[in-house]
Amino acid sequence: RATAATGVHDASSRSHAVLILDVERRWCVAGDTDGPRARVASLTLCDLAGSETMERAHDGLKEAAGVATNLDLHHLCRVLAARASGDPHVPFRDSALTWLL
């Protein structure tokens, strides 16, 4: 995890973290000859670096870390909007974060 001081916080997160947890449950039913049954679920947890305005956090300077963070969040919003609207094209490949998710 990368942190750095900004104009707003002393230790502001400068990185994203993603945890993907896949859980599989298997069970057998008495008298069933089809074999074990299974159910699979996937949980994705994202800790995203904070979105901060350049003026407040970086004294108006366009620092690369702040720009990259805000751009990743912008790409994530585009993906979520496309999924919610049922758009056939979802721009997952626009950033490493959305590609990973």
Helices and strands as residue ranges (DSSP letters): E 3-4, E 12-13, E 17-27, E 37-47, H 54-58, H 64-85, G 92-94, H 96-100
